């Protein structure tokens, strides 16, 4: 953390400030009272920093009305506070697989600013209507007071949607979840038809028990994760469009068209598909969807290679009505980050812009300030990925230490003047190929011999064994 420029601990002035903090009062004329709705949250089993809740209803014309409530973190973390300065410095929570370094102190993120079950909380509401065809036909934003009626987790909701019995689940909540699933399926289908990319959907997280590495947990895509992913994309698009209508500057999240489109073309050609000469998300999305259907066993490796060639996203400032790039991987033109203000500073910035727009007040930040913050948040997200990737390498090096000398199947994940890197297929471990790497490129499958590990440095070193 320190090597990547983060402040791992909270300064004394932040600790003192948070000790006296109180939840924002809920009685306010500008807030709509939505506590009577059957709000629920879906998150990881261990999560307590709940940023969002959802509620849906079916309309008489076949549309589905969706409300997404986002925790009003700004009502507790004010822009001139020591807590805000510390949050701005780190700009993101960092998840290492072991300890979590939260952007905000836990008394805030897991209590006073969390949409905890049965707690009355202020929130920003994104409202949109999903047509049978999957397009969002209208979108509004408002401030409200709500109460989370059910704290759910991804695994239990996926099981319920898959037909598992849930005797403790009320019938009205069960109906909510099935309707949420229907809305998310509409949204996902609509995005895919317009070129949203389908990836392998498997994430590897180190399993740390009593400060020891016990393996890696594989987190795959599920119906419950599809609900949250689809709703958060639609909510973020709604926020960006709302700010444009209000003639407000917006901090947007973009993924530029891939610089390594030539490599993606080569990967698709190896699979028997010719992609257009110019980057085309629809053509790439169709290719990925077909590969997932026809080759499910090898699709995670192929999608990883494409993902590496796409590159990361970044934050930019958008002028209302100006030309802009969209999010290549999501196939949307208007996209921001606004649904995790407890965990990302960019989302907290967006929340302040939204609240000013709702209340018809001047924007709280100048364009120059927003541009500086956009660059800072992009840089800090990159640094956070470095920390998380390093800790995965440490865990992998510990697990692989007894297997030095063995040969593994692998896929090349990086090839540049910094070196050639490969990821093992049997173990989610990535390392550098020190010898025999010439001619290898991103997406190539190869055989590598594990020659050494250094857990303290996170080094896993291979020789090509082609």
C-alpha positions as CSV (number, residue, x, y, z in Angstrom):
1,X,0.0,0.0,0.0
2,X,2.7,2.5,0.9
3,X,4.8,1.6,-2.1
4,X,1.8,2.4,-4.4
5,X,1.3,5.8,-2.6
6,X,-1.7,4.9,-0.4
7,X,-2.3,5.9,3.2
8,X,-3.1,2.6,4.9
9,X,-4.2,4.1,8.2
10,X,-6.6,6.9,9.1
11,X,-5.0,10.1,10.5
12,X,-5.8,11.1,14.1
13,X,-8.0,14.0,13.0
14,X,-10.1,11.6,10.9
15,X,-10.5,9.2,13.8
16,X,-11.6,12.1,16.1
17,X,-14.0,13.5,13.5
18,X,-15.6,10.1,12.9
19,X,-16.0,9.4,16.6
20,X,-18.4,12.4,16.8
21,X,-20.2,11.8,13.5
22,X,-23.9,11.1,13.4
23,X,-26.2,9.7,10.7
24,X,-27.9,12.4,8.7
25,X,-31.4,13.3,9.9
26,X,-34.2,11.9,7.7
27,X,-36.8,14.6,8.1
28,X,-36.2,17.1,5.3
29,X,-38.6,18.7,2.9
30,X,-36.5,18.0,-0.2
31,X,-36.5,14.3,0.5
32,X,-39.3,12.0,-0.7
33,X,-40.4,9.4,1.9
34,X,-39.9,6.0,0.3
35,X,-39.6,3.9,3.4
36,X,-42.9,2.1,2.6
37,X,-41.4,0.3,-0.4
38,X,-39.9,-3.2,-0.2
39,X,-36.3,-2.3,-0.7
40,X,-33.7,-5.0,-0.7
41,X,-29.9,-5.2,-1.2
42,X,-27.8,-7.9,-2.8
43,X,-24.1,-8.0,-2.1
44,X,-21.3,-10.3,-1.0
45,X,-22.0,-12.4,2.1
46,X,-19.5,-10.5,4.2
47,X,-20.3,-7.0,2.9
48,X,-21.5,-4.4,5.4
49,X,-20.8,-1.3,3.4
50,X,-24.1,-1.4,1.5
51,X,-24.1,1.3,-1.2
52,X,-27.3,0.4,-3.1
53,X,-30.8,-1.1,-2.8
54,X,-33.4,-1.9,-5.4
55,X,-37.2,-2.0,-5.9
56,X,-39.2,-2.8,-9.0
57,X,-42.9,-2.9,-10.1
58,X,-44.6,-4.1,-13.3
59,X,-46.6,-1.4,-15.1
60,X,-49.9,-2.0,-16.9
61,X,-48.3,-1.5,-20.3
62,X,-45.7,-4.3,-19.8
63,X,-42.9,-2.0,-18.8
64,X,-41.0,-2.6,-15.5
65,X,-40.3,0.5,-13.3
66,X,-37.0,0.2,-11.5
67,X,-35.8,2.3,-8.6
68,X,-32.1,2.1,-7.5
69,X,-31.3,3.8,-4.2
70,X,-27.7,4.9,-3.6
71,X,-26.5,5.7,-0.1
72,X,-26.2,9.5,0.5
73,X,-22.6,9.4,1.8
74,X,-22.2,13.2,1.2
75,X,-24.8,13.9,3.9
76,X,-22.3,12.6,6.5
77,X,-18.9,13.1,4.7
78,X,-18.8,16.8,3.9
79,X,-16.4,18.2,1.3
80,X,-14.4,20.4,3.8
81,X,-13.8,17.6,6.3
82,X,-10.6,15.7,7.2
83,X,-12.5,12.5,6.4
84,X,-13.1,13.7,2.9
85,X,-9.5,14.8,2.4
86,X,-8.3,11.3,3.4
87,X,-10.9,9.7,1.1
88,X,-9.8,11.9,-1.7
89,X,-6.2,11.0,-1.2
90,X,-6.8,7.2,-1.5
91,X,-9.8,7.6,-3.8
92,X,-10.8,4.0,-3.5
93,X,-11.1,1.0,-1.1
94,X,-8.4,-1.6,-1.7
95,X,-9.2,-5.3,-1.5
96,X,-6.2,-7.5,-1.0
97,X,-7.8,-10.9,-0.5
98,X,-6.7,-10.6,3.1
99,X,-7.2,-7.2,4.9
100,X,-9.4,-4.6,3.3
101,X,-8.2,-1.0,3.3
102,X,-11.5,1.0,3.2
103,X,-11.7,4.5,1.7
104,X,-13.9,5.5,4.6
105,X,-13.6,4.5,8.3
106,X,-15.8,1.5,9.1
107,X,-18.1,3.5,11.5
108,X,-19.2,5.4,8.4
109,X,-19.0,2.8,5.6
110,X,-20.6,-0.1,7.5
111,X,-23.0,2.0,9.7
112,X,-23.7,5.7,9.3
113,X,-23.5,5.8,5.5
114,X,-24.5,2.2,4.8
115,X,-28.0,1.2,3.7
116,X,-28.2,-1.3,6.5
117,X,-31.2,-3.5,7.0
118,X,-34.1,-1.8,9.0
119,X,-32.2,1.5,9.2
120,X,-33.7,4.8,7.9
121,X,-31.2,6.4,5.6
122,X,-31.0,9.2,3.1
123,X,-30.4,8.1,-0.5
124,X,-30.2,9.3,-4.1
125,X,-32.8,7.5,-6.2
126,X,-32.4,6.7,-9.9
127,X,-35.7,5.8,-11.5
128,X,-35.9,4.3,-15.0
129,X,-38.5,2.3,-16.9
130,X,-37.5,-0.8,-18.8
131,X,-39.5,-1.7,-21.9
132,X,-40.2,-5.3,-23.1
133,X,-37.4,-4.7,-25.6
134,X,-34.9,-3.8,-22.9
135,X,-34.4,-0.1,-23.6
136,X,-34.6,2.5,-20.8
137,X,-37.5,4.8,-21.9
138,X,-37.2,7.4,-19.2
139,X,-35.0,8.2,-16.3
140,X,-35.3,10.6,-13.3
141,X,-33.2,11.3,-10.2
142,X,-34.4,12.5,-6.8
143,X,-33.4,12.6,-3.1
144,X,-35.3,10.3,-0.7
145,X,-35.5,8.6,2.6
146,X,-35.7,4.8,2.5
147,X,-35.4,1.7,4.6
148,X,-33.7,-1.5,3.5
149,X,-36.1,-4.3,4.3
150,X,-33.9,-7.3,3.4
151,X,-30.1,-7.7,3.3
152,X,-29.5,-10.5,0.8
153,X,-26.3,-12.0,-0.7
154,X,-25.5,-13.2,-4.2
155,X,-25.3,-16.9,-3.4
156,X,-28.7,-17.2,-1.6
157,X,-30.5,-15.1,-4.3
158,X,-28.9,-17.1,-7.1
159,X,-30.1,-20.3,-5.4
160,X,-33.6,-19.0,-4.9
161,X,-33.8,-17.8,-8.5
162,X,-32.6,-21.3,-9.5
163,X,-35.4,-23.0,-7.7
164,X,-34.0,-23.7,-4.3
165,X,-36.5,-23.6,-1.4
166,X,-36.4,-20.5,0.8
167,X,-38.9,-21.0,3.7
168,X,-37.9,-17.8,5.3
169,X,-38.3,-15.7,2.2
170,X,-41.7,-13.7,2.2
171,X,-43.8,-14.2,-1.0
172,X,-43.7,-10.5,-1.8
173,X,-39.9,-10.4,-1.6
174,X,-39.7,-13.5,-3.8
175,X,-41.9,-11.8,-6.4
176,X,-39.6,-8.8,-6.2
177,X,-36.6,-10.9,-7.0
178,X,-38.1,-12.6,-9.9
179,X,-39.3,-9.3,-11.4
180,X,-35.8,-7.8,-10.8
181,X,-34.4,-10.8,-12.7
182,X,-36.8,-10.2,-15.6
183,X,-35.9,-6.5,-15.8
184,X,-32.1,-7.4,-15.7
185,X,-32.6,-10.0,-18.5
186,X,-34.3,-7.3,-20.7
187,X,-31.5,-4.9,-20.0
188,X,-28.7,-7.4,-20.7
189,X,-30.3,-8.6,-23.9
190,X,-30.6,-5.0,-25.1
191,X,-27.0,-4.3,-24.4
192,X,-25.7,-7.4,-26.0
193,X,-27.7,-6.7,-29.2
194,X,-25.9,-3.4,-29.4
195,X,-22.4,-4.8,-28.8
196,X,-21.9,-5.3,-25.1
197,X,-19.1,-7.7,-24.6
198,X,-19.5,-11.1,-22.9
199,X,-16.5,-12.2,-20.8
200,X,-15.6,-15.3,-18.9
201,X,-17.1,-14.0,-15.7
202,X,-14.8,-15.8,-13.3
203,X,-12.8,-13.9,-10.7
204,X,-10.2,-15.5,-8.5
205,X,-9.8,-14.3,-4.9
206,X,-7.2,-15.6,-2.4
207,X,-8.7,-17.5,0.5
208,X,-6.9,-16.3,3.6
209,X,-7.7,-18.1,6.9
210,X,-5.7,-17.2,10.1
211,X,-3.2,-15.3,8.0
212,X,-2.5,-18.4,5.8
213,X,-3.3,-18.9,2.2
214,X,-5.6,-21.9,1.7
215,X,-6.2,-21.5,-2.1
216,X,-8.3,-19.4,-4.4
217,X,-12.0,-18.9,-4.5
218,X,-13.6,-18.8,-7.9
219,X,-16.4,-16.3,-8.3
220,X,-18.5,-16.8,-11.4
221,X,-21.4,-15.0,-13.0
222,X,-24.9,-15.8,-11.7
223,X,-28.5,-14.6,-12.1
224,X,-28.1,-12.5,-8.9
225,X,-24.9,-10.8,-10.1
226,X,-26.6,-10.2,-13.4
227,X,-29.4,-8.2,-11.6
228,X,-26.9,-5.9,-9.8
229,X,-24.7,-5.5,-12.9
230,X,-27.6,-4.6,-15.2
231,X,-29.2,-2.3,-12.7
232,X,-25.9,-0.5,-11.8
233,X,-25.1,0.1,-15.5
234,X,-28.6,1.5,-16.2
235,X,-28.4,3.6,-13.0
236,X,-25.0,5.0,-14.0
237,X,-26.3,5.8,-17.5
238,X,-29.4,7.5,-16.0
239,X,-27.2,9.7,-13.8
240,X,-25.1,10.8,-16.7
241,X,-28.1,11.6,-18.8
242,X,-29.8,13.5,-15.9
243,X,-26.8,15.7,-15.5
244,X,-26.7,16.4,-19.2
245,X,-30.3,17.5,-19.1
246,X,-29.5,19.8,-16.2
247,X,-26.6,21.3,-18.2
248,X,-24.1,20.1,-15.6
249,X,-20.6,18.9,-16.1
250,X,-20.3,15.2,-15.5
251,X,-17.4,13.0,-14.4
252,X,-17.8,10.1,-16.9
253,X,-16.2,6.6,-17.1
254,X,-15.0,5.6,-20.5
255,X,-13.2,2.7,-22.1
256,X,-11.7,4.0,-25.3
257,X,-11.7,1.9,-28.4
258,X,-8.9,-0.7,-27.9
259,X,-5.4,0.3,-29.1
260,X,-4.6,-3.4,-29.7
261,X,-7.5,-4.1,-32.0
262,X,-5.0,-5.9,-34.3
263,X,-4.3,-8.4,-31.6
264,X,-8.0,-9.0,-31.0
265,X,-8.4,-9.5,-34.7
266,X,-5.6,-12.1,-34.6
267,X,-7.2,-13.9,-31.6
268,X,-10.5,-14.1,-33.5
269,X,-8.8,-15.3,-36.7
270,X,-7.2,-18.2,-34.8
271,X,-10.8,-19.2,-33.8
272,X,-12.0,-18.9,-37.4
273,X,-13.7,-15.5,-37.2
274,X,-12.7,-12.4,-39.2
275,X,-13.4,-9.1,-37.4
276,X,-13.7,-5.7,-39.2
277,X,-10.6,-3.6,-39.7
278,X,-12.0,-0.8,-37.5
279,X,-12.8,-1.5,-33.8
280,X,-16.4,-2.8,-33.7
281,X,-18.0,-3.7,-30.3
282,X,-21.0,-5.4,-31.9
283,X,-18.9,-7.7,-34.1
284,X,-16.6,-8.5,-31.1
285,X,-19.6,-9.1,-28.8
286,X,-21.1,-11.5,-31.4
287,X,-17.8,-13.3,-31.6
288,X,-17.4,-13.6,-27.8
289,X,-21.0,-14.8,-27.4
290,X,-20.6,-17.5,-30.1
291,X,-17.3,-18.7,-28.6
292,X,-18.9,-18.9,-25.1
293,X,-21.7,-21.0,-26.6
294,X,-19.5,-23.3,-28.7
295,X,-16.4,-23.6,-26.5
296,X,-17.4,-23.0,-22.9
297,X,-14.4,-24.9,-21.4
298,X,-11.8,-22.6,-23.1
299,X,-13.8,-19.4,-23.2
300,X,-12.4,-18.0,-19.9
301,X,-8.9,-18.0,-21.4
302,X,-10.1,-16.5,-24.7
303,X,-12.1,-13.7,-22.9
304,X,-9.1,-13.0,-20.6
305,X,-6.9,-12.4,-23.6
306,X,-9.5,-10.1,-25.2
307,X,-9.9,-8.2,-21.9
308,X,-6.2,-7.7,-21.6
309,X,-6.1,-6.2,-25.1
310,X,-9.0,-3.8,-24.5
311,X,-7.2,-2.0,-21.7
312,X,-8.6,-0.3,-18.5
313,X,-11.1,2.5,-18.2
314,X,-10.5,6.1,-17.2
315,X,-12.4,9.1,-15.9
316,X,-13.0,12.2,-18.0
317,X,-15.0,15.4,-17.7
318,X,-17.8,15.8,-20.1
319,X,-19.4,19.1,-21.2
320,X,-23.2,18.9,-21.8
321,X,-23.8,18.2,-25.5
322,X,-20.1,17.7,-26.3
323,X,-18.8,14.9,-28.4
324,X,-17.5,12.1,-26.3
325,X,-16.4,8.5,-26.3
326,X,-18.6,5.8,-24.8
327,X,-17.8,2.7,-22.9
328,X,-16.6,0.2,-25.5
329,X,-17.1,-2.9,-23.4
330,X,-20.6,-2.0,-22.2
331,X,-21.9,-0.6,-25.5
332,X,-23.3,2.5,-23.9
333,X,-22.6,6.1,-24.8
334,X,-23.4,7.7,-21.5
335,X,-21.7,6.1,-18.5
336,X,-20.4,7.3,-15.2
337,X,-19.5,5.8,-11.8
338,X,-22.0,6.8,-9.1
339,X,-23.3,3.7,-7.4
340,X,-20.5,3.0,-4.8
341,X,-19.9,6.3,-2.9
342,X,-18.7,4.4,0.1
343,X,-15.9,2.7,-1.9
344,X,-15.0,5.1,-4.8
345,X,-14.3,8.8,-4.5
346,X,-15.4,9.4,-8.1
347,X,-18.8,8.2,-7.1
348,X,-18.9,10.6,-4.1
349,X,-18.0,13.5,-6.5
350,X,-20.8,12.4,-8.8
351,X,-23.2,12.4,-5.8
352,X,-22.3,16.0,-5.0
353,X,-22.9,17.0,-8.6
354,X,-26.3,15.2,-8.6
355,X,-27.4,16.8,-5.3
356,X,-26.6,20.3,-6.6
357,X,-28.5,19.6,-9.8
358,X,-31.5,18.3,-7.9
359,X,-31.6,21.3,-5.6
360,X,-30.9,23.8,-8.5
361,X,-27.7,25.0,-6.9
362,X,-24.4,25.9,-8.6
363,X,-22.1,23.0,-9.3
364,X,-19.8,22.4,-6.3
365,X,-16.6,22.0,-8.4
366,X,-15.0,23.9,-11.3
367,X,-14.1,22.2,-14.5
368,X,-10.4,22.4,-13.6
369,X,-11.0,20.8,-10.3
370,X,-13.1,18.0,-11.9
371,X,-10.4,17.4,-14.4
372,X,-7.7,17.1,-11.7
373,X,-9.9,14.7,-9.7
374,X,-10.7,12.6,-12.8
375,X,-7.0,12.1,-13.5
376,X,-6.3,11.5,-9.8
377,X,-9.1,8.9,-9.5
378,X,-7.9,7.1,-12.6
379,X,-4.3,7.0,-11.3
380,X,-5.4,5.7,-7.9
381,X,-7.6,2.9,-9.4
382,X,-4.5,1.8,-11.4
383,X,-2.5,1.8,-8.2
384,X,-5.2,-0.2,-6.4
385,X,-5.1,-2.8,-9.2
386,X,-1.3,-3.0,-8.7
387,X,-1.8,-3.7,-4.9
388,X,-4.5,-6.3,-5.5
389,X,-2.5,-8.0,-8.4
390,X,0.6,-8.1,-6.2
391,X,-1.2,-9.7,-3.3
392,X,-2.6,-12.3,-5.7
393,X,0.9,-13.0,-6.8
394,X,2.1,-13.4,-3.2
395,X,-0.7,-15.9,-2.5
396,X,0.1,-17.7,-5.7
397,X,3.8,-17.9,-5.0
398,X,3.0,-19.4,-1.5
399,X,0.7,-22.0,-3.0
400,X,3.1,-22.9,-5.9
401,X,6.3,-23.1,-3.8
402,X,6.1,-26.9,-3.5
403,X,5.6,-27.3,-7.3
404,X,8.8,-25.7,-8.6
405,X,10.0,-27.7,-11.5
406,X,6.6,-28.7,-12.8
407,X,5.2,-27.8,-16.2
408,X,1.8,-26.1,-16.7
409,X,-0.6,-25.1,-19.4
410,X,-0.8,-21.3,-19.6
411,X,-2.1,-18.3,-21.6
412,X,0.0,-15.2,-22.4
413,X,-1.5,-12.1,-20.7
414,X,1.1,-9.5,-21.4
415,X,3.8,-8.9,-24.0
416,X,5.8,-5.7,-24.1
417,X,9.2,-4.2,-23.5
418,X,8.5,-4.7,-19.8
419,X,8.5,-8.5,-20.3
420,X,6.2,-11.4,-21.3
421,X,3.7,-12.6,-18.7
422,X,1.5,-15.7,-18.6
423,X,-1.3,-17.0,-16.4
424,X,-1.6,-20.7,-15.5
425,X,-4.8,-22.4,-16.4
426,X,-4.9,-24.9,-13.5
427,X,-4.1,-22.3,-10.8
428,X,-5.0,-18.6,-11.1
429,X,-1.3,-17.5,-10.9
430,X,0.4,-15.1,-13.2
431,X,4.2,-14.8,-13.7
432,X,6.9,-13.7,-16.0
433,X,8.4,-15.9,-18.7
434,X,12.2,-15.4,-18.4
435,X,13.4,-17.6,-21.2
436,X,11.9,-18.7,-24.5
437,X,9.3,-16.0,-24.6
438,X,10.2,-14.6,-28.1
439,X,7.3,-14.8,-30.5
440,X,4.7,-15.1,-27.8
441,X,1.8,-12.5,-27.8
442,X,-1.3,-11.8,-25.7
443,X,-3.8,-14.7,-26.0
444,X,-1.3,-17.3,-27.1
445,X,-1.6,-20.7,-25.3
446,X,1.7,-22.2,-24.3
447,X,3.4,-24.5,-21.8
448,X,5.6,-23.1,-19.1
449,X,7.9,-24.6,-16.5
450,X,7.8,-23.1,-13.0
451,X,11.4,-22.3,-12.2
452,X,11.2,-20.2,-9.0
453,X,8.9,-18.3,-6.6
454,X,9.6,-15.4,-4.2
455,X,6.5,-14.8,-2.0
456,X,8.0,-11.7,-0.3
457,X,8.4,-10.0,-3.7
458,X,5.3,-11.7,-5.3
459,X,7.6,-13.2,-8.0
460,X,6.5,-16.3,-10.0
461,X,9.0,-17.1,-12.8
462,X,8.6,-19.4,-15.7
463,X,10.5,-20.7,-18.7
464,X,8.6,-21.4,-21.9
465,X,8.3,-25.1,-22.5
466,X,7.0,-25.2,-26.0
